[in-house]
Amino acid sequence: QGKLNPLFERVMRDFEQYSPVAISKDPWLVQLHDFISDEEAAAFLKRCDSHFERSLAGDQLNPVRTSFQCWCNFADCFTDPL
C-alpha cells in the first residue's frame, strides 16, 4: 500500500502550471486545471465525434461501467497538429 504516493506527491509538487488539487489521498484523486486548452478539447471532440465506444471492464461490457471513450489511433486524430 502507498506505492503510488510518490507519483501523486510529485504531481502535486512539480506540476504547478496545472494548479493540482488533491481531492482525496486515499484513494488518490487529483484534479488538474488547464491540462488542455479549449482549442485542444474542441479538436479532440471533432476528431473523435464518430469514434466513441462504450468502455469495457477488462474485455467485456459491464452494466455498472457506463462511460464512453475514444482512442486516438486513427490518422485523422493522431495527425491533427493539436
C-alpha positions as CSV (number, residue, x, y, z in Angstrom):
1,Q,0.0,0.0,0.0
2,G,1.2,3.5,-0.7
3,K,3.2,2.6,-3.8
4,L,1.5,5.4,-5.8
5,N,2.1,8.1,-3.1
6,P,5.5,9.2,-4.6
7,L,3.9,9.6,-8.1
8,F,1.0,11.7,-6.9
9,E,3.2,13.7,-4.5
10,R,5.3,14.5,-7.5
11,V,2.3,15.7,-9.5
12,M,1.3,17.9,-6.6
13,R,4.8,19.3,-6.3
14,D,6.1,19.5,-9.9
15,F,3.2,20.5,-12.0
16,E,2.2,23.9,-10.6
17,Q,1.1,25.0,-14.1
18,Y,-1.9,22.8,-13.8
19,S,-2.9,24.0,-10.2
20,P,-3.3,20.5,-8.9
21,V,-5.9,19.9,-6.2
22,A,-5.8,16.6,-4.2
23,I,-9.5,15.9,-3.8
24,S,-8.6,12.7,-2.0
25,K,-5.4,11.0,-0.9
26,D,-7.0,7.6,-0.1
27,P,-7.5,6.7,-2.8
28,W,-5.7,9.4,-4.7
29,L,-7.9,11.7,-6.8
30,V,-6.2,14.8,-8.3
31,Q,-7.9,17.5,-10.3
32,L,-5.7,19.3,-12.8
33,H,-6.7,22.7,-14.2
34,D,-5.9,23.9,-17.7
35,F,-4.5,20.5,-18.6
36,I,-5.6,21.0,-22.2
37,S,-6.7,24.2,-23.9
38,D,-10.3,24.8,-25.1
39,E,-8.9,24.6,-28.6
40,E,-7.3,21.2,-28.0
41,A,-10.5,19.9,-26.4
42,A,-12.6,21.0,-29.4
43,A,-10.2,19.4,-31.8
44,F,-10.3,16.1,-29.9
45,L,-14.1,16.1,-29.8
46,K,-14.3,17.0,-33.5
47,R,-11.9,14.1,-34.5
48,C,-13.5,11.6,-32.1
49,D,-17.1,12.5,-32.7
50,S,-18.0,9.3,-34.6
51,H,-15.4,7.1,-32.8
52,F,-16.6,7.0,-29.2
53,E,-17.1,3.4,-28.0
54,R,-18.6,2.0,-24.8
55,S,-15.8,1.4,-22.3
56,L,-15.1,-2.1,-21.2
57,A,-14.3,-3.6,-17.8
58,G,-11.5,-5.9,-18.7
59,D,-12.6,-7.4,-22.1
60,Q,-16.3,-7.2,-21.6
61,L,-19.2,-4.8,-21.1
62,N,-20.3,-4.2,-17.6
63,P,-23.7,-2.7,-16.8
64,V,-22.1,-0.7,-13.9
65,R,-19.5,0.9,-16.1
66,T,-21.3,3.3,-18.4
67,S,-18.5,5.6,-19.8
68,F,-17.5,6.0,-23.4
69,Q,-14.0,6.5,-24.8
70,C,-12.2,7.3,-28.0
71,W,-8.7,6.0,-28.7
72,C,-6.8,8.5,-30.9
73,N,-5.4,5.7,-33.0
74,F,-6.6,6.7,-36.5
75,A,-5.0,9.0,-39.0
76,D,-7.4,11.9,-38.7
77,C,-6.8,12.1,-35.0
78,F,-3.1,11.4,-34.5
79,T,-2.1,13.6,-37.4
80,D,-4.1,16.6,-36.1
81,P,-1.5,19.2,-35.1
82,L,-3.4,19.9,-31.9
